Amino acid sequence: MIRYLYFVAGFIALGLGFIGVFLPLVPTVPFVILAAFCFTRGSPRFEAWLLDHPHLGPPIHAWRRSGAISRKGKWAATIGLSGSGVLGLVFLPWPWSVAPMTIALVSGAWIWSRPDG
C-alpha cells in the first residue's frame, strides 16, 4: 500500500512539475526531484526513466550529488521569480502585492546560495 502511495505521489509531483513549465510561480525542477524521490520508493522503473531522461535527469543527478542547481537553472528561476514578483506588484492590491515580491526575493536568495551544478 505504501509503495502504491509513493507511486501516485510521484505522478502527482511530475504533473505539478509539468504545470510549472507554463505557470510562473510553480517550480518545475523541485517537483521533478520530488517525483524521483517518490519513484525511488514506488517504482524503480519510473525512477530509472527520470534519471535517464535527457532533460529531466541532469538536474536530479546534480541535486542528489551535491544539492547543486545549474547556472542556467538559476537564471531561469530568477527571471521567472522576478516576473511573478512584478506581476504581483502591478495587479494585486496593497498589502497583498508585497507577498509575491517577498517570496521571489527569499526564494531567489536561496537558489543562488546553492552550488553550481
VEXBATOR-154167 format. One record per residue (C-alpha): x, y, z. Coordinates in Angstrom, 2 decimals, decimal comma, always signed. Example, Ala and Ser with C-alpha at 12.3 -4.5 7.8 and 13.67 -1.06 7.14 Angstrom:
<recs>
{c1->+12,30	c2->-4,50	c3->+7,80}
{c1->+13,67	c2->-1,06	c3->+7,14}
</recs>
This chain:
<recs>
{c1->+0,00	c2->+0,00	c3->+0,00}
{c1->+2,81	c2->+2,46	c3->+0,88}
{c1->+4,56	c2->+1,66	c3->-2,39}
{c1->+1,36	c2->+2,48	c3->-4,27}
{c1->+1,05	c2->+5,82	c3->-2,45}
{c1->+4,64	c2->+6,74	c3->-3,38}
{c1->+3,87	c2->+5,76	c3->-6,99}
{c1->+0,79	c2->+8,01	c3->-7,10}
{c1->+2,64	c2->+10,84	c3->-5,33}
{c1->+5,41	c2->+10,57	c3->-7,93}
{c1->+2,93	c2->+11,09	c3->-10,76}
{c1->+1,27	c2->+13,98	c3->-8,94}
{c1->+4,67	c2->+15,63	c3->-8,44}
{c1->+5,55	c2->+15,04	c3->-12,09}
{c1->+2,22	c2->+16,57	c3->-13,14}
{c1->+2,83	c2->+19,62	c3->-10,95}
{c1->+6,30	c2->+19,95	c3->-12,47}
{c1->+4,75	c2->+19,87	c3->-15,93}
{c1->+2,29	c2->+22,59	c3->-14,92}
{c1->+5,26	c2->+24,60	c3->-13,65}
{c1->+6,61	c2->+24,80	c3->-17,18}
{c1->+3,67	c2->+27,08	c3->-18,04}
{c1->+2,85	c2->+28,87	c3->-14,75}
{c1->+5,43	c2->+31,34	c3->-13,42}
{c1->+5,23	c2->+30,75	c3->-9,65}
{c1->+5,03	c2->+26,94	c3->-9,84}
{c1->+8,54	c2->+25,46	c3->-9,83}
{c1->+9,39	c2->+22,63	c3->-12,22}
{c1->+12,67	c2->+21,09	c3->-11,10}
{c1->+11,79	c2->+20,72	c3->-7,38}
{c1->+8,68	c2->+18,77	c3->-8,34}
{c1->+10,71	c2->+16,57	c3->-10,70}
{c1->+13,21	c2->+15,92	c3->-7,89}
{c1->+10,29	c2->+15,07	c3->-5,59}
{c1->+8,91	c2->+12,73	c3->-8,26}
{c1->+12,28	c2->+10,95	c3->-8,45}
{c1->+12,28	c2->+10,60	c3->-4,65}
{c1->+8,78	c2->+9,11	c3->-4,71}
{c1->+9,55	c2->+6,80	c3->-7,63}
{c1->+12,63	c2->+5,53	c3->-5,78}
{c1->+10,23	c2->+4,04	c3->-3,24}
{c1->+7,23	c2->+3,41	c3->-5,51}
{c1->+8,52	c2->+2,44	c3->-8,94}
{c1->+12,23	c2->+1,93	c3->-9,67}
{c1->+11,34	c2->+1,66	c3->-13,36}
{c1->+9,95	c2->+5,23	c3->-13,45}
{c1->+12,87	c2->+6,46	c3->-11,35}
{c1->+15,26	c2->+4,99	c3->-13,93}
{c1->+13,26	c2->+6,66	c3->-16,70}
{c1->+13,55	c2->+10,05	c3->-14,96}
{c1->+17,26	c2->+9,62	c3->-14,26}
{c1->+17,97	c2->+8,60	c3->-17,86}
{c1->+15,81	c2->+11,34	c3->-19,39}
{c1->+17,98	c2->+13,80	c3->-21,36}
{c1->+16,28	c2->+16,93	c3->-19,95}
{c1->+14,96	c2->+15,82	c3->-16,56}
{c1->+17,84	c2->+13,57	c3->-15,48}
{c1->+20,77	c2->+16,02	c3->-15,17}
{c1->+19,12	c2->+18,31	c3->-12,57}
{c1->+18,17	c2->+15,26	c3->-10,48}
{c1->+21,73	c2->+13,89	c3->-10,63}
{c1->+23,20	c2->+17,29	c3->-9,71}
{c1->+20,82	c2->+17,68	c3->-6,78}
{c1->+21,48	c2->+14,17	c3->-5,46}
{c1->+25,22	c2->+14,55	c3->-5,87}
{c1->+25,71	c2->+17,90	c3->-4,14}
{c1->+22,47	c2->+19,86	c3->-3,81}
{c1->+23,53	c2->+21,83	c3->-6,88}
{c1->+21,47	c2->+23,91	c3->-9,29}
{c1->+22,83	c2->+24,71	c3->-12,76}
{c1->+23,72	c2->+28,30	c3->-13,60}
{c1->+21,15	c2->+28,18	c3->-16,42}
{c1->+18,52	c2->+26,96	c3->-13,96}
{c1->+19,38	c2->+29,72	c3->-11,52}
{c1->+18,94	c2->+32,37	c3->-14,20}
{c1->+15,68	c2->+30,83	c3->-15,42}
{c1->+14,36	c2->+30,76	c3->-11,85}
{c1->+15,47	c2->+34,35	c3->-11,26}
{c1->+13,73	c2->+35,57	c3->-14,41}
{c1->+10,54	c2->+33,66	c3->-13,56}
{c1->+10,53	c2->+34,82	c3->-9,96}
{c1->+11,20	c2->+38,43	c3->-10,99}
{c1->+8,34	c2->+38,32	c3->-13,46}
{c1->+5,99	c2->+36,90	c3->-10,86}
{c1->+7,04	c2->+39,49	c3->-8,32}
{c1->+6,47	c2->+42,35	c3->-10,75}
{c1->+3,07	c2->+40,96	c3->-11,78}
{c1->+2,11	c2->+40,79	c3->-8,11}
{c1->+3,16	c2->+44,38	c3->-7,55}
{c1->+1,18	c2->+45,56	c3->-10,58}
{c1->-2,03	c2->+43,55	c3->-10,23}
{c1->-2,54	c2->+42,83	c3->-6,52}
{c1->-3,86	c2->+45,35	c3->-4,01}
{c1->-1,78	c2->+46,51	c3->-1,07}
{c1->-0,63	c2->+44,70	c3->+1,16}
{c1->-1,00	c2->+41,52	c3->-0,92}
{c1->+1,19	c2->+42,97	c3->-3,65}
{c1->+4,24	c2->+42,66	c3->-1,40}
{c1->+3,87	c2->+38,88	c3->-0,89}
{c1->+4,98	c2->+37,70	c3->-4,37}
{c1->+8,00	c2->+40,02	c3->-4,34}
{c1->+8,99	c2->+38,85	c3->-0,85}
{c1->+8,63	c2->+35,19	c3->-1,88}
{c1->+10,65	c2->+35,88	c3->-5,03}
{c1->+13,47	c2->+37,57	c3->-3,08}
{c1->+13,69	c2->+34,85	c3->-0,43}
{c1->+13,47	c2->+32,03	c3->-2,99}
{c1->+15,98	c2->+33,69	c3->-5,28}
{c1->+18,46	c2->+34,19	c3->-2,44}
{c1->+18,17	c2->+30,51	c3->-1,51}
{c1->+18,56	c2->+29,38	c3->-5,14}
{c1->+21,70	c2->+31,47	c3->-5,62}
{c1->+23,14	c2->+30,13	c3->-2,34}
{c1->+23,22	c2->+26,60	c3->-3,80}
{c1->+26,37	c2->+25,34	c3->-5,52}
{c1->+26,53	c2->+25,45	c3->-9,33}
{c1->+25,80	c2->+22,11	c3->-10,91}
</recs>
